[in-house]
Amino acid sequence: RRRLAPLNEDNGRFLLLAALIAAYLSAGATVFSALESPSEAAAQLRWNRTLHNFSRIFNISLPELRAFLRSYEAAMAAGIRVDALRPRWDFPGAFYFVGTVVSTIGFGMTTPATVAGKVFLIVYGLFGCAGTILFFNLFLERIISLLAFIMKACHERQLRRSGLLPPNFRRGPAVSGVGSLVGWKPSVYHVLLILGIFAITLSCCASAMYTAVEGWNYVDSLYYCFVTFSTIGFGDLVSSQNAAYQNQGLYRFGNFIFILMGVCCIYSLFNVISIVIKQVLNWVLKKFECRCCPKCHKSSARLGRRNAITPGARLRRHNISVDADGQYDSDTEGRRLSGEMISMRELTASNKVSLAILQKQLSETANGYPRNVCINTRQNGFSAGVGALAIMNNRLAETSDSR
C-alpha cells in the first residue's frame, strides 16, 4: 500500500500555528473568565438588589420598571444620553464614524438606523476597508525603507570607525566592492525594537492628552489607546464624545492624528511580530523534523554515506514513495534506491529544469529584473508572498533564510 506524502513546511507551519492559536485562545478565555466572572456576578447581584429596593420604595411593579429600563436601553443604543452629548450624525460625527469603519475599529457607539444607511455601509465598507488596508501596507513599506536607510547609515558609520570602510566611501556601485555591505539588510529584531519604542512613546503621549481632556485616569487612557490603535474597538471608552471641549478644534485634530499614526504604527508592529512568530514556528518545525519517524533517519544516513551522485531531493522523495511497493521499472530503478546511481530519465528531467531556470534568468536579466532571484522559487504568482508578509521578507535580514 502506498504511503501518504508527508506534510510540507508551509502546511506544517500552518497547522502548528492553528494549534498554538487554539491553545492561546483557550488560555486567554480561562484567564479572563477567572478574572471577570466574579466581578460580573457581584455586579448582577447588586443590580437585582437595587431594582427590588427601588420597586418597593416607590411602589412600582417590577414588570413596569423593567419595561421602562428596556426603553432606556433602546434610547442608549440610538445614541440618546441623559447628559448633553455632541450630535452623532453631523459632518464631524459622521466623519468620525466612517473613519472607524474603514479602519475596522468599529467602536459601535454610532450605527446606521435606516435601511438605506445599512445598505450603503456594506458597499462603502467593502471598498473603504480594502483601500485602508492598502494604505497600511504602503505605510509599512515606507517605514521599513526609512528604518533600513537610517540603520544602514549607522552601520556604515560604525564600519568607518572600525576602519573597514574608507573615509571617502560613497553609496553606489562601489558597494559591491565592500564585503561588509554586500546584501546587507536590517535586522528584524532591531526593527521590532524601534517600532516598539515608537508605539509605546506614541501611546504614552496620546494617553496624557486623553487624561487631561477626557478626564480618564491614565490606565484607562492607555487601555483606550491599545484598543483603538489595534483596531479592536470595544467602544466602552470613546474619545471626543462630549458636547463641548476647551480648544475643541485643536483637540479633534490631535485626536485624529494620534489615532491615524497609532493604527499605522501598531499595524506595522503587529506584522514585525508576526515575522518573529513565523521564525519561532520554523525553529520548532526543524526541531521536530522526522523525529516521529526513525526510519527516515536511517534511510537518509545510508543514502548520504553511499551515494556519490545524488539526485534532487524532491525527485528522490517521489521515486522512493513510488517504489516502496517493491515494483521497479528496471534494474536501474531498483538500484537507485540504494543511492549508488542516478537514472538517465532523472538526469534528463533535471537538465530540462536547469535549462528552463537558466533561460528564465537570462530573460529577466535582459529585461532589467533583479538578478538575485532564488532559483528554487515556485513558479506561481504568490511565491514571493502576499501583502505585509512579503514586504517584510524582502526588506529584513532574518527572513531570507527561512523561505
C-alpha positions in Angstrom: 0.0 0.0 0.0 1.3 3.4 -1.0 2.3 5.7 1.9 0.9 9.1 2.3 3.2 12.0 1.4 4.5 13.9 4.4 3.3 17.5 5.1 5.4 20.2 3.6 6.9 23.1 5.5 4.1 25.5 4.7 1.3 23.1 5.8 3.2 22.1 8.9 3.7 25.7 9.9 0.0 26.5 9.3 -1.2 23.5 11.4 1.3 24.3 14.2 0.2 28.0 14.2 -3.5 26.9 14.3 -2.8 24.6 17.2 -0.9 27.4 19.1 -3.7 29.9 18.4 -6.3 27.5 19.7 -4.3 27.0 22.8 -3.7 30.7 23.2 -7.4 31.4 22.9 -8.3 28.7 25.4 -5.7 30.1 27.9 -7.0 33.7 27.4 -10.6 32.6 27.9 -9.6 30.8 31.1 -7.7 33.8 32.5 -10.4 36.3 31.6 -13.2 34.1 32.9 -11.3 33.7 36.2 -10.7 37.5 36.4 -14.0 38.9 35.3 -16.6 36.3 36.2 -16.7 37.1 40.0 -17.0 40.8 39.2 -19.9 40.2 36.8 -21.7 38.0 39.3 -21.3 40.6 42.1 -22.5 43.4 39.8 -25.6 41.4 38.8 -26.3 40.7 42.5 -26.0 44.5 43.3 -28.3 45.4 40.4 -31.0 42.9 41.4 -30.9 44.3 45.0 -31.1 47.9 43.8 -34.0 47.0 41.4 -36.1 45.3 44.1 -35.4 48.2 46.6 -36.5 50.8 44.1 -39.6 48.8 43.3 -40.5 48.5 47.0 -39.7 52.1 48.0 -41.6 53.8 45.1 -44.4 51.2 44.8 -43.7 50.3 41.2 -44.2 46.8 39.9 -41.1 45.0 38.6 -42.7 44.4 35.1 -43.4 48.1 34.6 -39.9 49.0 35.9 -38.3 46.5 33.5 -40.3 47.9 30.6 -39.1 51.4 31.3 -35.5 50.2 31.5 -35.8 48.4 28.2 -37.0 51.7 26.6 -34.0 53.4 28.2 -31.6 50.8 26.7 -33.2 51.3 23.3 -32.6 55.1 23.7 -28.9 54.5 24.6 -28.5 52.3 21.5 -29.8 55.1 19.4 -27.3 57.5 20.9 -29.5 59.3 23.4 -28.0 60.1 26.7 -29.1 61.9 29.9 -26.2 64.3 29.7 -25.8 66.5 26.7 -23.6 64.9 24.1 -22.3 66.0 20.7 -24.6 65.3 17.7 -23.8 61.8 16.3 -24.6 62.5 12.6 -23.4 66.0 11.9 -20.5 66.1 9.5 -17.7 65.8 12.1 -19.6 63.0 13.8 -20.2 61.2 10.5 -16.6 61.7 9.5 -15.5 60.1 12.8 -17.9 57.2 12.1 -16.6 56.5 8.6 -13.0 56.7 9.9 -13.8 53.9 12.4 -15.5 51.9 9.6 -12.7 51.9 7.0 -10.0 51.3 9.7 -12.0 48.4 11.1 -12.0 49.9 14.6 -15.8 49.9 14.8 -16.5 51.4 18.2 -20.2 50.8 17.9 -21.3 54.0 19.6 -22.8 55.2 16.3 -24.6 52.8 13.9 -26.9 53.5 10.9 -30.6 53.1 11.8 -32.1 53.3 8.4 -32.2 50.6 5.8 -30.6 52.8 3.2 -27.8 53.6 5.6 -27.1 50.0 6.3 -27.1 49.0 2.6 -24.8 52.0 1.8 -22.5 50.9 4.7 -22.0 47.5 3.1 -20.9 48.9 -0.2 -18.9 51.8 1.4 -17.0 49.5 3.8 -16.1 47.0 1.1 -14.0 49.4 -0.9 -13.1 51.6 2.1 -11.6 48.8 4.2 -9.7 47.4 1.1 -8.2 50.8 0.4 -7.3 51.4 4.0 -5.5 48.0 4.2 -3.6 49.0 1.1 -2.7 52.3 2.8 -1.4 50.4 5.8 0.7 48.2 3.7 2.2 51.2 1.8 2.9 52.9 5.1 4.6 49.7 6.3 6.7 49.6 3.2 7.9 53.2 3.6 8.5 53.0 7.4 10.6 49.9 6.8 12.5 51.6 4.0 13.1 54.6 6.2 14.4 52.5 9.1 16.6 50.5 6.7 18.1 53.7 5.3 18.8 55.0 8.8 20.2 51.7 10.1 22.4 51.3 7.1 23.8 54.8 7.6 24.6 53.8 11.2 26.1 50.6 10.0 28.4 52.4 7.6 29.4 54.9 10.3 30.3 52.0 12.6 32.4 50.4 9.8 34.2 53.7 9.2 35.1 53.9 12.9 36.4 50.4 12.9 38.5 51.1 9.8 36.6 48.6 7.5 35.4 51.4 5.2 37.5 54.2 3.6 36.7 57.7 4.9 35.7 58.8 1.3 33.3 56.0 0.8 30.1 56.9 -1.0 27.0 54.7 -1.7 26.6 53.5 -5.2 28.3 51.0 -7.4 31.3 50.9 -5.0 29.2 49.0 -2.6 29.8 45.8 -4.5 33.5 46.0 -3.7 32.9 46.2 0.1 32.2 42.7 1.5 30.7 44.1 4.7 27.8 45.8 2.8 27.0 43.2 0.1 23.4 42.1 0.6 23.2 43.9 3.9 19.6 44.1 5.4 18.4 45.5 8.7 17.7 43.0 11.5 14.1 42.2 12.1 14.8 42.4 15.9 16.2 45.9 15.6 13.2 47.0 13.6 10.9 45.4 16.2 12.7 47.3 19.0 12.4 50.6 17.2 8.8 50.2 16.3 8.0 49.0 19.8 9.7 52.1 21.4 7.9 54.4 18.9 4.5 52.7 19.6 5.0 53.0 23.4 6.0 56.7 23.1 3.0 57.5 20.9 0.6 55.7 23.3 2.0 57.5 26.3 1.7 60.9 24.7 -1.8 60.2 23.5 -2.8 58.9 26.9 -1.5 62.1 28.5 -3.8 64.1 26.2 -6.9 61.9 26.9 -6.3 62.1 30.6 -6.1 65.8 30.5 -9.0 66.4 28.2 -11.4 63.5 28.7 -10.9 63.2 32.5 -10.0 59.5 32.4 -7.3 58.0 34.6 -4.0 57.2 32.9 -4.5 53.4 32.9 -7.9 53.8 31.2 -6.3 56.1 28.7 -3.6 53.5 27.9 -6.2 50.9 27.6 -8.2 53.1 25.2 -5.1 53.7 23.1 -4.3 50.0 22.7 -7.9 49.0 22.0 -8.2 51.8 19.4 -4.7 51.6 17.8 -5.0 47.8 17.4 -8.5 48.3 15.8 -10.2 46.1 18.4 -12.6 48.9 19.2 -14.7 47.7 22.1 -16.5 51.0 22.4 -16.6 51.1 26.2 -14.4 54.2 26.1 -14.7 56.6 23.1 -12.9 59.9 22.8 -14.3 63.2 21.5 -17.9 62.5 22.5 -18.8 65.3 24.8 -20.8 68.3 23.6 -18.0 70.8 24.0 -14.3 70.9 24.9 -11.8 73.6 25.6 -9.9 74.2 22.3 -12.3 71.7 20.6 -10.9 72.1 17.1 -7.3 71.5 18.2 -8.3 68.5 20.3 -10.2 66.9 17.4 -7.2 67.4 15.1 -4.9 65.9 17.7 -7.2 63.0 18.3 -7.4 62.3 14.5 -3.6 62.4 14.1 -2.9 60.2 17.2 -5.5 57.6 16.0 -4.1 57.6 12.4 -0.4 57.3 13.5 -1.2 54.9 16.2 -3.1 52.5 13.9 -0.4 52.6 11.3 2.4 52.1 13.8 0.6 49.2 15.6 -0.2 47.6 12.3 3.5 47.7 11.3 4.5 46.4 14.8 2.0 43.5 14.5 3.5 42.5 11.2 7.0 42.5 12.5 5.9 40.4 15.5 4.2 38.0 13.0 7.6 37.6 11.3 9.2 36.7 14.7 6.4 34.2 15.4 7.0 32.7 11.9 10.7 32.2 12.7 9.8 30.5 16.0 7.5 28.2 14.1 10.2 27.4 11.7 12.6 26.6 14.5 10.0 24.3 16.2 9.4 22.5 12.9 13.1 21.9 12.4 13.4 20.6 15.9 10.6 18.1 15.3 11.5 17.3 11.8 11.5 13.5 11.2 11.7 12.7 14.9 8.4 10.8 14.7 9.8 8.5 12.0 13.2 6.9 12.9 13.3 5.1 9.6 13.7 8.4 7.8 17.0 9.0 9.7 18.3 5.6 8.9 17.5 5.8 5.2 18.8 9.3 4.8 22.0 8.4 6.7 22.5 5.3 4.4 22.0 7.4 1.2 24.3 10.1 2.4 27.1 7.6 3.1 27.0 5.5 -0.1 25.9 8.0 -2.8 28.4 9.8 -4.9 26.0 11.4 -7.3 22.7 12.1 -5.6 19.5 13.1 -7.4 17.4 16.1 -6.4 15.7 15.8 -3.0 12.2 16.3 -4.5 12.7 13.7 -7.2 14.2 11.3 -4.7 11.3 11.5 -2.4 8.9 11.0 -5.2 10.7 7.9 -6.6 11.1 6.4 -3.1 7.4 6.7 -2.4 6.5 5.2 -5.8 9.0 2.3 -5.5 8.1 1.5 -1.9 5.8 -1.3 -3.0 8.7 -3.3 -4.3 7.8 -2.8 -8.0 10.6 -1.3 -10.2 10.5 -0.5 -13.9 14.1 -1.7 -14.4 17.2 -2.7 -12.6 18.4 0.9 -12.7 15.2 1.9 -10.8 15.8 -0.7 -8.2 19.5 0.2 -7.7 18.6 3.9 -7.4 17.0 3.3 -4.0 20.5 2.4 -2.6 21.8 5.8 -3.8 24.5 4.3 -6.0 23.3 5.5 -9.4 21.1 8.2 -10.9 18.9 7.1 -13.8 19.2 8.8 -17.2 15.5 9.7 -17.1 16.0 11.6 -13.9 19.2 13.2 -15.2 17.4 14.4 -18.4 14.5 15.8 -16.3 16.9 17.6 -14.1 18.8 19.1 -17.1 15.5 20.3 -18.5 14.6 22.1 -15.3 18.1 23.7 -15.1 17.8 24.8 -18.7 14.4 26.4 -18.1 15.8 28.2 -15.0 18.8 29.4 -17.0 16.6 30.7 -19.8 14.3 32.5 -17.2 17.3 34.1 -15.5 18.7 35.3 -18.9 15.3 36.7 -19.9 14.9 38.5 -16.6 18.4 39.9 -16.7 17.8 41.2 -20.3 14.6 42.9 -19.3 16.1 44.5 -16.2 14.6 42.3 -13.5 16.5 41.6 -10.3 19.3 39.1 -10.8 19.3 37.7 -7.3 16.1 35.7 -7.8 16.1 32.4 -5.9 16.2 29.5 -8.4 14.2 27.3 -6.1 11.2 29.7 -6.1 8.0 28.0 -7.0 6.6 29.2 -10.3 3.4 30.8 -9.3 2.1 34.3 -8.7 2.3 34.1 -4.9 5.7 32.5 -4.5 7.2 35.8 -3.1 4.5 36.2 -0.5 1.4 38.5 -0.4 0.8 41.7 1.4 2.6 42.8 4.5 4.5 39.5 4.9 6.1 39.8 1.5 7.2 43.4 2.3 8.9 42.2 5.5 10.5 39.2 3.8 12.0 41.4 1.1 13.4 44.0 3.5 14.6 42.3 6.6 17.5 40.0 7.1 16.4 37.0 9.2 13.5 36.1 6.9 15.6 35.5 3.9 16.9 32.2 5.0 13.6 30.9 6.2 11.8 30.9 2.9 
